[in-house]
Amino acid sequence: MWAPNATAVEVMVAGGRRAMTAGPDGWWSLSVPEAGHGTRYGYVLDGDGPYPDPRSRWQPEGVFGPSAVYEHARYTWSDHEWKGRDLRGGVIYELHIGTFTQEGTFQAAADRLDHLVELGVDFVEIMPVAPVPGTRNWGYDGVDLYAVNQTYGGPDGLKILVDACHRAGIGVILDVVYNHLGPSGNFLHPFGPYFGGFQGSYWGEAVNLDGPGSDVVRRYFIDNALQWLRDYHIDGLRLDAVHALHDRRATHLLAELADEVDALSCAVGRPLSLIAESDLNDPRMVRSLDAGGLGMTAQWNDDVHHALHTAVSGETHGYYADFAGLTALAKVLTRGVLHDGGHSSFRGRSHGRPYTGVPGHRLVACLQNHDQIGNRPMGDRLPMPALKLGAGLLLTSPFTPMLFMGEEWGARTPFLFFSDHVEAHLRESEGGRREKEFEGFGYSWEAPDPSAEETFLSCKLDWDELKEEEHWSLLCWYRDLIALRKALPELTDPRLERVRVEAEPGGEWLVMWRGGVCVSVNFSTDTVTVPVGLGGVLLASDEPVSGDDQGVRLPGQSLVVHRPTA
């Protein structure tokens, strides 16, 4: 255990306190032969504590309880035939364990995998599973980063879900948070210089990636990433808000991590992906290490989301203002991003760089995700007509598409922000902190209490909705679009320079060409005639359409995928 500033360290184990031996560079050690799987323990530093192990694999009693020894070798894996899954050409499905099912456990999620297999997705992306205070949380207040939330089923439960996903042919991406730790249950400060001593982002203190002692701190996060990929058989990591990683060293943490993950991929014989959430619009994020990039496999692309959302919803407040009009949508579909060096009104400055030469599969795009739903005061989702149009464009786009749980059937349940802090001052101020985060965004902020259990319970998916015709119909639309994407090579072609888009100046319709496949969309509520001949092959349509060689007549708010006669 690393505690460079301590003068005496003891481990509380087996009913007593035992002194540890100081070693080089602040490392302390002690052999406890009788300790085994399940043995509780904690550290006492200069008389203070006991504290959980900074690298605790198991917190069976929660973030304020002792650590427990966890032996990975005790779990028997059944995914021996799993050879991994390349991100290219894949479809991702993001879910939150606590609200994906009524039970809110890994096992319950595993029991729903048939639904995802029939939907046709290739990966599930699991929101963070590190232990959090209380019993409910989005996961971004995590502490004890090497452990797994016991409420969900603990470390064995996560392995059961990953195992089941692999048997079903589905890869697993895990969302991890390395830019900050939660405000409650974070006991890293007494151990060493894990933090930079300044507010790194809105969410908390910056981690120490470039100051004194940062060599060990960097290993703390890199080893954590390798643990998930190696010991839990995870196929990829989604790295939360990497723009909030403050690192001035010559080799950025992300580049160092990419190098380590490449080496691990060679060792385990399967592809391993790193997906960065980045607000920088910098193509260096996804360029290879040997090309001077940071080596990320892909990055979340908010510009595509914003352009799609604005087109199907008509909203233009906050950061949506720059995306008003179909010209913005046309640009992101052909160039990957809107902000490529031009002015961003929301930021009040120029932003981004061109993504020239970056293939579309390196940009993960969505119509909805946990942030874009949960950052709305009422956590409301898009209505069904908007979902039909947006999904039609997303799933025929050159990007790596990602869905958010329940989207595929138009779930009416919200996805609100919720937490369960133990400390009264954190519970009582959570709503105010959330409102302050979105000052100036254009919302009249009236949101349910994030700390109320009812807020959390209202977010659990209602799977009985699938018994209703309108929800089942939308699910079939999503299934058909995903199947079409997998059947037509034109739709997975990631070369942005081969995408052609024509948008009607008045903002009523848009046509996107993917090779010989044409996607025609009517955003207005009136029937319009799009000047693309309907002759040829009709591939998919959410509404009955008509037309001739001169044009296709689309009913209000409808989309058709067709292959016109050359």
Salt bridges, closest charged atoms under 4 A:
GLU10 OE1 - ARG17 NH2 2.84
GLU34 OE2 - ARG18 NH2 2.42
GLU61 OE2 - ARG40 NE 3.41
ASP79 OD2 - HIS166 ND1 2.85
ASP79 OD2 - HIS233 ND1 2.88
ASP86 OD2 - ARG88 NH2 2.86
GLU94 OE2 - HIS370 ND1 2.57
GLU118 OE1 - ARG479 NH2 3.13
ASP122 OD1 - ARG85 NH2 3.15
ASP122 OD2 - LYS486 NZ 2.72
ASP141 OD2 - HIS421 NE2 3.72
ASP163 OD2 - ARG167 NH1 3.89
ASP175 OD1 - ARG238 NH1 3.06
GLU205 OE1 - HIS189 NE2 3.06
ASP210 OD2 - ARG248 NE 3.04
ASP215 OD1 - ARG249 NH2 2.83
ASP223 OD2 - ARG55 NH1 3.11
ASP223 OD1 - ARG219 NH2 2.48
ASP231 OD2 - HIS72 NE2 3.71
ASP231 OD1 - ARG230 NE 2.97
ASP235 OD2 - HIS166 NE2 2.68
ASP235 OD1 - ARG270 NH1 3.47
ASP240 OD1 - ARG238 NH1 3.00
ASP247 OD2 - ARG218 NH1 2.88
GLU256 OE1 - ARG218 NH2 2.94
GLU260 OE2 - ARG219 NH1 2.64
GLU277 OE1 - ARG238 NH2 3.02
ASP279 OD1 - ARG347 NH2 2.85
ASP282 OD2 - ARG284 NE 3.90
ASP282 OD1 - ARG353 NH1 3.19
GLU315 OE1 - HIS309 NE2 2.84
GLU315 OE2 - ARG376 NH2 2.75
ASP322 OD2 - HIS339 NE2 2.95
ASP340 OD1 - LYS331 NZ 3.16
ASP340 OD2 - ARG335 NH2 2.97
ASP371 OD1 - HIS370 NE2 3.35
ASP380 OD1 - ARG376 NE 3.26
GLU408 OE2 - HIS115 NE2 2.67
ASP420 OD1 - ARG136 NH2 3.43
ASP420 OD1 - ARG427 NH1 2.84
GLU430 OE2 - HIS421 NE2 3.18
GLU430 OE1 - ARG433 NH2 2.33
GLU437 OE1 - ARG434 NH1 3.18
ASP464 OD1 - LYS467 NZ 3.45
GLU465 OE2 - ARG412 NE 3.60
GLU468 OE2 - ARG412 NH2 3.05
GLU468 OE1 - HIS471 NE2 3.74
GLU470 OE2 - ARG412 NH1 3.53
GLU490 OE2 - ARG563 NH1 2.75
ASP493 OD2 - ARG495 NH2 2.91
